[in-house]
Amino acid sequence: MPTRSRTRLRASSLRLSVTSGPPAGEMWLSREQLAAAVGISPARLTRLIQLGLVEPAEPGPSEFAAAVAARLRRMLRLHDDLGVDLVGAAIITDLLERLDRMESELRRLRGGA
């Protein structure tokens, strides 16, 4: 019976982040507000921050762009519903967002948006 590799990847070594700088005028959430918006406990959010999967953004050390909630929900859904490990879920989320941006740009260039 083949054995699975037990190599573990650390999110911090991959420079993954569930946050990025929001556009001007976007809403900011505190840790507690983000946890509530995503439906997880503040303790679980703290653990995700410790793992490097979620990072507070400017303007403060405990503030998050509201868009982070949607990213985090998608990542946790991949993890909870499909069994994707958290680092894998973060990678998938990043790739899906890149694909969305590329499709939007392609539509714009074709004159469809």
Buried (B, 14 or more C-beta within 10 A) or exposed (E): EEEEEEEEEEBBEBEBBBBEEBEEEEEBBBBEBBBBBBEBEEEEBBBBBEBBBBBBBEEEEEBBBBBBBBBBBBBBEBBEEEEBEBBBBBBBBBEEBEEEEEEEEEEEEEEEE
